[in-house]
Amino acid sequence: MFSEALLCFGASSTSMDEDDDEDNDAEVSISCIFDDCKDVDKCISRAANSIGLNERPRYKVIKGRILVPIVQGSCSLHGQAEVIGSLNPDPFAQRLIAMLEVEESFNPVEVAEGLWVVPEGRTPPDLQATNIILNPGFAFGTGEHPTTKLCLLLLRSLVKGGELILDYGTGSGILAIAAIKFGAAFSVGLDVDPQAIRSAQQNASLNNLGADKLRLHLVPSKSCPTTFGNGETETQKYDVVIANILYYPLLELADHIVSYAKPGAAVGVSGIISEQVQYIVLQYSKLLDGISVTKMDDWALSGVVNNREGHKVFWDNIREEIQKKW
């Protein structure tokens, strides 16, 4: 989980090695590559905070290697994580190496019957299925992570045709792209990372989606307002708002995320582990009624499907699909 948080907060790539013994205190080594321009200190601190580590990890730089001791506990990693810093003076070379590593490990993923996420350049296993073509680059979202699968299943159940969709924290663009393929009229993807926006734009192109269907922007601020295109502005309201980010941003941005939802809209938030669900539900219950939770492995999706008949049946159907496939 810590390696995924590092990716979300600035690492270009990560890999993890564990000792072969079954001791819970076995050392875990996480190797990451950062671009020269990245603030490694900030990345590590934000990643640790996002998964609830009680203390900021201690580390020191030695010949381009950053050694990060991590404390095992209820919010857990134990042993030592090794974060590789700038190993090559050419940032493009580093970026290319990380890209190749990501592509090599990314295989087609069957999220559910008739729904595949397929790497660029690979033949879809099922040509009749809904196939989302991706080159993930350095952005989060390949369809392999449980939270991405949960969000894809939610979107597929929600989209009936003609909806406006907001993907808050779009990463690779996978959810915004999927919404259009499911029949939505228009999607907007927002992210704080310019690199994620570039990755999502490339993936939109791979899926033959132009600006008439999908727009991608940095999260707007008061000093830098955004026009989303297709008549949408930053005050536009959406039929479905989905945010697959991390625990602390979900808490801190709850008001902002929900502000994009139309009255009666569906709102889904994910990127959280089971232990964090109660706090997310508490925070979003101040803004939304009737929150439901569904889980895959140790990860969770909390959501509201407002003003829709059969609310319980809707969530039961998603849980049944998860049990059937995963």
Disulfide bonds with the S-S distance in Angstrom:
none
